[in-house]
Amino acid sequence: MMTIFRPLALSLLLASSIVSAADAPFYFIDIADTGKAVLYSESQRAPKGDLSYALVDRVSMGCCVKATARKPARKTDDDTVKFVADEVKPIFSHTVQFSGARKPEPDQAYGFEGMQTVTKKGRGTYQVTLQAGDPVFVRTCYSGEGMRVRLYHRLADRKPYASYYYYLGYDVEPTCR
């Protein structure tokens, strides 16, 4: 009887790793003072359609940005690093344009494909509800000259499933612990 449970337990472990591998694609947007923006993601393909975004340190969502189809993704290199994953993963940049009537001020924003709502859960912590699947928790903080963005499956998780760093290029008051 014990031998029946071993394959079942193994298949449950494999299924749980498949579920976490299907996380909604995350993107980070750097909005310049000209209104133009660069979208950073781990995907070389340009996201399709209009994408919602949430400005960092704010609860409200904005709509929409759309990748310009004519410009190919560029893999960021060590000389132009602004947004990097803490794990060794390539990050690609895509030129995007705003499809709303009013362009936002210079700022940083983040989003997920299928993002529905953003709710504040604490200082620098936000719950993002997705069209499909469980919510994602985003935590942001500042360290020296940059911003950390960490993604969690549950609010109580201590270890993020993904972590990123965005280089601001100027000194800020550190808030990371």
LINZITA-V266003 format. One record per backbone hydrogen bond with DSSP energy under -0.5 kcal/mol. NH is the residue of the N-H (numbers start at 1). CO is the residue of the C=O. If there is no record, write none. Layout:
[[NH CO] [NH CO]]
This chain:
[[4 1] [5 1] [6 2] [7 3] [8 4] [9 5] [10 6] [11 7] [12 8] [13 9] [14 10] [15 11] [16 12] [17 13] [18 14] [19 15] [20 16] [21 17] [22 18] [22 19] [23 20] [27 111] [28 40] [29 109] [30 38] [31 29] [31 107] [32 30] [32 36] [35 32] [37 96] [38 30] [39 94] [40 28] [40 38] [41 92] [42 26] [51 65] [53 62] [54 110] [55 60] [56 108] [58 55] [62 53] [64 51] [65 51] [66 97] [67 47] [68 95] [69 67] [71 68] [72 70] [74 93] [76 91] [80 77] [84 165] [86 163] [89 87] [92 41] [93 74] [94 39] [96 37] [97 66] [99 64] [100 64] [103 101] [107 31] [109 29] [110 54] [111 27] [113 25] [115 112] [116 129] [117 129] [119 127] [121 125] [122 125] [125 122] [126 138] [127 119] [128 126] [128 136] [129 117] [129 127] [131 114] [136 128] [137 152] [138 126] [139 150] [140 124] [141 148] [143 146] [145 143] [146 143] [147 166] [148 141] [149 164] [150 139] [151 162] [152 137] [157 154] [160 158] [161 151] [162 151] [164 149] [165 84] [166 147] [167 82] [167 165] [168 145] [168 166] [169 145] [172 144] [175 142] [176 142]]
